[in-house]
Structures are given as C-alpha cells and as structure tokens.
Amino acid sequence: MSSDIDGEFGSQYGDARLPSLLALRCFEAAARLEHFSRAAQELHLTHGAVSRAVRVLEEDLGVALFERRSQRVFLTEAGRKLARAVTDGLGLMRQATRELRASARQARPLVLSCEPTLLMRWLIPRWSEFQARQAGAELHLLAGGGPFAFEAGIDLAIRRDDFPWPAAYHAESLFAERVGPVCRPDRVGEWFAERDAGVQLLATAPQLHTRTRPGAWRDWAAATEQALPAGPEQTFEHFYFSLQAAVAGLGVAIGPWHLVRDDLDSGLLVAPLGFVADGSRYCLLAPKPAEPGSLQAELLQWLRAVGA
C-alpha cells in the first residue's frame, strides 16, 4: 500500500542523490583544464575513462555539461553552474583533509631520520642532553641514509649532501664534514713518520676502506693535496666497521671528526695528520622552514651547538 506522500518523498530523495565522487572529480578536472586528455593525465586515468565518467554524469543529470569541439571541450551554462559547486565542495574536502592530517602529525611523535653511523657514534651519545632540554616532547630516532620521502612518515632528516634531494626540501646547514686518517695510538710510530714536510702516512700502513663511502681516502688526498701511498688495503661493508677496525688496530681509516671525536677524547684513536674539510656538509632537511619556538627550531639550534 502506498500514498501520495510516499511517492513525493521518494521523488525528493531521488533528486537529492549525489553522483559518484569519481565522476565529479573527472568532471572538475576536465572543466578546469578544458581538456579530457589533460584531465586524464592529472588523475592518472585513461582518456576513455574520463570521457565515460563525464558522459555518465551528463546522463544522470539529464543535461549537457560540455560542448565538444575538435580536441577541446567548453562548459555549457549548466556545466559552469556544476563546476562552481564541485570546485567549492572539493576545496572544502581538501582543506578538511589537510587539517585532519596535520592534526594527526601533531598527535604522533616527530620522526627524525639520521644516517646510521652518525646516529650511532655521534647523535645517540648526546641525545639525553636534548631530551633533558625538551622534557615532554616526543621525537623518534630512525636510522636511514640517502634519498627518502617525507610522505613515507619521516618528518625531519639529517643527511650529508652527497646526493641530490628534491628542490622543494628545505635544508638547514648543520656543520661541515672534516676528515682525517685515524688509528690506534700504539700504531702511530709504525704507520706514520716525521719528514721535512711534516708527518706523513707510510706506504706500509694498511688503509681501511668502506663500500658505503668508497672515495673517502681519495677525497682526503685531494683536499690535502697529498699523494696517496699505494699500501695494503682492506675493505669493509659499512663505514662503522672501518672505524671499529681502526680501534681494533687493523689499520688506518678515514675518520670524519664528528664520528671519531669521542674515540679521540677517550684515547682509543688519534689523528696524526689532523682533519680537513672535504667540501661536503650535513644538513637538517624538512618539508618547510621551522616556525620560531617549535620543536623543529629547538632541534636545529641544538644540533648546530653540539656539532660545532
């Protein structure tokens, strides 16, 4: 049994039914670009998929939304009316999505990615100092090197500028990389000698290399304008291992000052030739500049202070 009231309610409900969101997105892109193929490229769809979505939308609404002329499409009066509404609606949805995502990022701890050896030998031994300064602030440390994406859950990253990063990344310089040969104190007399030009590395000194920075010795020789003696060599898989091998007395490694400063202070290693800048630097990378007073700004200030 039905009544006129039931029929009127059903009719009103049918008129208020919204088209599919995919169809509206295809229409909005095509209306803005006035081109189905460009809309398809933007949405990562085929030209046919966008064309079909718009056609289904026109059939659903019972009006023509575009005039099709050769390779271009132009909005009809009905199309312009719908385009304004859809643009406003999608804009509100995008704004709400951005705000929700930003709120979610603020609710979770910030993630700081740092190159593994720098993290292990320099940052972690000093991290309690930063935690004491920022009581209550949560910042999660993550080991990682080379290229990365902020979209993958990383908020900040410490990287050496030995690879190109996207131009959109904001980079703050932390400190220059300074390198020099390091070895155990009891091996200095065996592997180094005084000459007229000063202390020199002997050809008998085993040179410790690493696959993760294979040009370290060559870069040091270029920076100091010294000829690299052809001595025995040993190669390790990671930079950290070559430094540990130097501590163990297996040879001489190229040690970045920040990575060996604690071993120098404790007397485990010495640097007979000192350190020289190799032309590279470490940076703190972020999606955008730090806001004054933010955790990111405090971290940047602290990193520069302890890296000096």
Order of alpha helices (4+ residues) and beta strands (2+ residues): alpha-alpha-alpha-alpha-beta-beta-alpha-beta-alpha-beta-beta-beta-alpha-beta-beta-beta-alpha-beta-alpha-beta-alpha-beta-alpha
